[in-house]
Amino acid sequence: MGEIFLKAFESLWQVLVAGIILGAGLPALFALGIKALGSGRTLAADGASYTTPTTGAGRAGSTVLFGVCAAAVLFGIVVIVFGSQLFGK
């Protein structure tokens, strides 16, 4: 009986970690990419202008972050389409 609970708990934490990474991690990376893309730009509204602080990441950092997000999405599509061939039935 205890062995069943251990297996269930092991499966539960694996699903939890995957959910945190994919559910909050990828959107957070995308948001950081958007923020890096906008660093050092001048915004103007109502006659006032504001220059966002330069973070150093800029376009190269946002490209890397967007690439990671795109790779994760493509990997998910491959798993959905070819999952049974990759992992067996």
Helices and strands as residue ranges (DSSP letters): H 2-20, I 21-25, H 26-37, E 42-45, E 48-51, H 58-87
